[in-house]
Every structure is written in structure tokens, then in C-alpha cells.
Amino acid sequence: MTTKTEAILGARPAAELEESTAAAHVREIFDSIAPSYDLLNHLLSMGLDRHWWRRTARAFKSTLTHPNARVLDLCCGTGDMTVALQRLRPSTTVASCSSCTTTSNNAAAHPITGVDFSAEMLSRARTKYAATNILWVEADAMHLPYPDASFDLVTSAFGFRNLTNYPAALAEIHRVLRPNGQIGILECNHPDGLSGALYNLYFKHVLPVIGGAISGDRAAYRYLPASVARFPRPPQMLALLREAGFVHETWDGYLLRAAGLYRAVKT
């Protein structure tokens, strides 16, 4: 098992040597597929993405229901995970849409912050969820524009693997978390055995064809399964969390371990 952070680089869409070049390419990919991103997410996950967002949000309910909790959703894309978190906040108001309902409580709460470096994805988040008080911020997850110890909870759903340096990203999350703050990373995984073989068949052959046909960008939907194959398996990822200074690290596998939630705490 690899435990040295130097051995695990991060996203490399075209085997780039420089992190800055890889990051620019990743941004270009997501700007390109933004118009069809939601449709394809729901279609290619067979609607399970909505369930996974809600399940992840419920895992942090004790934090989310506290009015003074500061929450950051990284690589937020078009905002669906951010809104799943928002629904559990006190005094939440969410626009009616295909993946959410209007809800409200009594006590006011700090707004959630959603961060992404794709302007096109954020534009869709702002449009979809205009009725919320979520703060949508265009920023680089590798260099967050926040002081140390700013947040009680930092999450990321299916976006962390697109960062160009996983150890550095975890260090940056650790920096902006308050003591006893929590990290939650919902990510794809490559299962073993028969389920792994079926997963390979779907991700390498079916997903690129459907995604490419609908989005018009076949290269983007070849990159996405490749990014899953490159991403650390759970034992490696848990080791990276420990190396970054987190404790109580766990992984909860979803749907035959094809995805799962990493959780840990900053001491």
C-alpha cells in the first residue's frame, strides 16, 4: 500500500507534468460539459446521485443543524450537494426544483459557502438555486481565500478527485477547518471482484459513449472514468487523511462500494 504522499499526485487529464497545466485542463473540461452536467449526472448514476447527496448530508446533521456552524462545500459544481447540506440548516429556504423542496425552521444560521473554480458550473448553481442564501464563490480549492480555522465542516462530492494534488488539497482543508472540525469527501471508488468488472465495463465503454453523445465532448467523458481509476483506493485515501493530520478517519461504502464517504476530524 502506498503511504507516501509524493507517490499520489492528483488529477492529470492528459498526463501533464505541471499541476497548473492540469488544473487549467480540468477547468476547461468542466466549463465545456456544464450545460449537460446535471442531466448526465442523473442519467449515468440512474438517479442515485440524489440519494448519495442526501445520505452524505445526513451524516453531518448534528453539525448542520447548529446555527453557528460554518460550512464549506468544495468543488460544488452546479450546487446539488451544497443544497442537500442547506436543507438541514436552520431557517433554510430552498427553491422548488427536481432535487429539492422548500423547507424552513426557526433559528437563523450562517449561510453555506459553495466553492468551485469553473465559472460555467457556478453560473448554473446561482441560477438553479437563486432563492437560497448560499454564498457561491469562484475560487481554487488548492488555495482557498479564507483564514485559518474558518469552518466547522468542509465537504466535497465527486469533485475532490479532480484536484491536482490530493495531499496538498487535504492540507488546505485541514488549514481552514477549526479544531474538531470535520471533513467529508463523497467520491467514486473502483470496487473489486465481479462488481469491479461490471463497473469497468460501464465506466470505460458505456459512460463515454452516452456522455459524449449528449454533451458533445467525448474526451471529457473519457477523462472522468480515467480519473476514478487514478484516484486512491480507500486504504490509501485513509492514509492520506492521517498524514494530513486528521484523526478518526473512516470510509462508508455506498452501492457495492462503487462510491463512498470519507470522514475524519481535525484534532
C-alpha positions in Angstrom: 0.0 0.0 0.0 1.3 3.4 -0.9 1.6 5.7 2.1 4.0 8.4 0.8 2.0 11.4 -0.3 4.6 12.1 -3.0 3.5 8.9 -4.8 -0.1 10.1 -5.3 -0.1 13.3 -7.4 -3.7 14.1 -8.3 -5.7 14.7 -11.5 -3.8 14.6 -14.8 -6.3 14.7 -17.7 -3.6 14.4 -20.3 -0.7 13.1 -18.3 0.5 16.7 -17.7 3.7 17.2 -15.7 2.8 20.6 -14.2 -0.1 20.9 -11.7 -1.0 24.3 -13.1 -1.4 22.9 -16.6 -3.5 20.0 -15.3 -5.7 22.4 -13.3 -6.4 24.5 -16.4 -7.3 21.5 -18.4 -9.7 20.2 -15.7 -11.4 23.7 -15.6 -11.7 23.6 -19.3 -13.4 20.2 -19.2 -16.0 21.2 -16.6 -16.7 24.5 -18.3 -17.3 22.5 -21.5 -19.7 20.0 -20.1 -21.6 22.4 -17.7 -24.7 22.7 -19.9 -25.4 19.0 -19.8 -23.8 18.2 -16.5 -26.9 17.8 -14.4 -28.8 15.7 -17.0 -25.9 13.3 -17.4 -25.2 13.1 -13.6 -28.8 11.9 -13.0 -28.9 9.7 -16.1 -25.5 8.0 -15.7 -26.0 7.4 -12.0 -29.5 6.1 -12.6 -30.7 8.8 -10.1 -28.6 7.5 -7.3 -26.6 10.8 -7.1 -29.6 12.5 -5.3 -29.7 9.7 -2.8 -26.0 9.9 -2.1 -26.1 13.7 -1.6 -28.9 13.3 0.9 -27.2 10.4 2.7 -23.9 12.4 3.0 -25.7 15.4 4.3 -27.5 13.3 7.0 -24.1 12.0 8.1 -23.3 15.6 9.3 -26.7 16.5 10.6 -25.5 17.3 14.1 -23.2 20.0 12.7 -25.6 21.3 10.0 -28.4 21.9 12.4 -26.3 24.1 14.6 -27.0 27.7 13.6 -23.4 28.9 14.3 -21.7 26.2 12.3 -19.7 27.4 9.3 -19.9 25.0 6.3 -17.9 24.9 3.1 -18.7 22.7 0.1 -15.7 22.4 -2.2 -15.8 21.6 -5.9 -19.6 22.3 -5.6 -20.3 22.2 -9.3 -23.9 23.1 -10.0 -24.7 23.1 -6.3 -26.8 19.9 -5.7 -24.6 18.7 -2.8 -24.5 22.2 -1.4 -28.3 22.4 -1.3 -28.6 18.9 0.2 -26.5 20.3 3.1 -28.5 23.5 3.1 -31.8 21.7 3.6 -30.6 20.6 7.0 -29.7 24.1 8.1 -32.0 26.1 10.4 -34.1 28.7 8.7 -33.3 27.2 5.3 -35.2 28.4 2.2 -34.7 26.3 -0.9 -36.3 26.9 -4.3 -38.6 24.2 -5.7 -36.7 22.1 -8.2 -36.3 18.5 -9.4 -33.9 17.6 -6.5 -35.2 19.6 -3.5 -38.2 21.0 -1.7 -38.9 24.2 0.2 -38.3 24.0 3.9 -37.8 26.4 6.8 -37.1 26.3 10.5 -37.0 28.9 13.2 -33.4 30.0 14.1 -31.2 31.9 11.6 -28.0 30.2 10.5 -24.8 31.2 8.8 -25.1 30.6 5.1 -23.2 27.7 3.5 -20.4 28.6 1.1 -20.1 26.7 -2.2 -16.7 27.0 -3.9 -15.8 25.9 -7.5 -13.2 27.1 -10.0 -15.5 26.6 -13.0 -17.3 29.8 -13.8 -19.8 27.9 -16.0 -20.7 25.4 -13.3 -21.2 28.2 -10.7 -23.3 30.2 -13.1 -25.7 27.3 -13.2 -25.7 26.9 -9.5 -26.6 30.5 -9.0 -29.5 30.2 -11.5 -30.8 26.9 -10.1 -30.7 28.0 -6.5 -31.3 31.7 -6.7 -33.8 31.6 -3.8 -31.2 30.3 -1.3 -28.8 32.3 0.7 -25.9 30.1 -0.3 -22.6 32.0 -1.0 -21.3 30.9 -4.4 -17.6 31.7 -4.7 -15.3 31.1 -7.7 -12.0 30.0 -6.1 -9.3 27.4 -6.3 -9.7 24.6 -3.7 -5.9 24.3 -3.6 -5.6 28.0 -2.4 -8.7 28.9 -0.5 -9.4 32.6 0.2 -10.2 32.0 3.8 -8.1 32.4 7.0 -7.1 29.5 9.2 -9.8 27.8 11.3 -12.7 29.3 9.4 -15.1 26.4 9.1 -16.6 23.6 11.2 -17.4 21.3 8.2 -15.8 21.0 4.8 -17.4 18.7 2.2 -16.8 17.7 -1.4 -19.0 15.5 -3.5 -17.4 13.8 -6.6 -15.1 16.7 -7.1 -12.1 16.1 -4.9 -10.6 13.6 -7.4 -10.3 16.4 -10.0 -7.8 18.3 -7.8 -4.3 18.2 -9.0 -2.6 17.3 -5.7 -4.5 15.3 -3.2 -2.2 15.7 -0.2 -1.9 19.4 -0.7 -5.7 19.7 -1.0 -6.2 17.8 2.3 -3.6 20.1 3.9 -5.5 23.1 2.7 -8.8 21.7 4.0 -7.1 21.0 7.3 -5.9 24.6 7.5 -9.3 26.2 7.1 -11.0 23.8 9.5 -11.5 24.7 13.1 -10.2 22.4 15.9 -12.6 19.4 16.0 -13.9 20.4 12.6 -15.0 17.6 10.2 -14.1 16.7 6.6 -16.5 14.7 4.4 -15.4 13.6 0.9 -18.0 11.7 -1.2 -16.1 10.0 -4.0 -16.2 7.3 -6.5 -14.3 4.1 -5.9 -13.2 1.2 -8.0 -14.7 -2.0 -6.5 -13.1 -5.4 -6.6 -14.3 -8.7 -8.0 -17.3 -9.2 -10.2 -18.7 -5.8 -9.3 -15.4 -4.3 -10.3 -15.5 -6.0 -13.7 -19.0 -4.7 -14.3 -18.0 -1.3 -13.1 -15.1 -1.3 -15.6 -17.4 -2.3 -18.4 -19.8 0.5 -17.7 -17.3 3.3 -16.9 -14.9 2.5 -19.8 -17.4 1.7 -22.5 -20.9 2.8 -21.8 -20.4 6.1 -19.9 -18.0 7.7 -22.5 -20.4 6.8 -25.4 -23.6 8.2 -23.7 -21.8 11.1 -22.0 -20.0 12.1 -25.2 -23.1 11.8 -27.4 -25.2 14.0 -25.1 -22.6 16.5 -24.1 -20.8 16.6 -27.5 -17.5 16.2 -25.6 -16.3 12.6 -25.8 -12.8 13.5 -24.4 -14.4 14.8 -21.2 -16.3 11.5 -20.6 -13.2 9.5 -21.3 -11.4 11.6 -18.7 -14.0 11.1 -16.0 -13.6 7.2 -15.7 -9.9 7.6 -16.0 -9.9 10.0 -13.0 -11.7 7.3 -11.0 -9.2 4.7 -11.9 -6.4 7.1 -10.9 -8.0 8.1 -7.6 -6.6 6.4 -4.4 -8.4 3.3 -3.1 -9.9 3.6 0.4 -6.8 2.3 2.3 -4.6 4.8 0.5 -7.1 7.7 1.0 -7.4 7.0 4.7 -3.6 7.0 4.9 -3.5 10.4 3.2 -6.1 11.7 5.7 -3.9 10.6 8.6 -0.8 12.1 7.0 -2.6 15.4 6.7 -3.2 15.5 10.4 -6.8 14.1 10.6 -8.0 11.5 13.1 -11.0 9.2 13.4 -10.8 8.6 9.7 -13.5 6.3 8.2 -14.9 5.2 4.9 -18.5 4.2 4.3 -19.0 2.4 1.0 -22.2 3.0 -1.0 -23.7 0.8 -3.6 -21.4 -2.2 -3.8 -18.5 0.1 -2.8 -18.7 1.9 -6.2 -18.8 5.2 -4.2 -18.4 6.1 -0.6 -18.0 8.8 2.1 -14.6 9.5 3.7 -14.9 11.2 7.1 -12.3 12.5 9.5 -11.8 15.1 12.3 -9.2 17.8 12.7 -7.6 17.4 16.2 
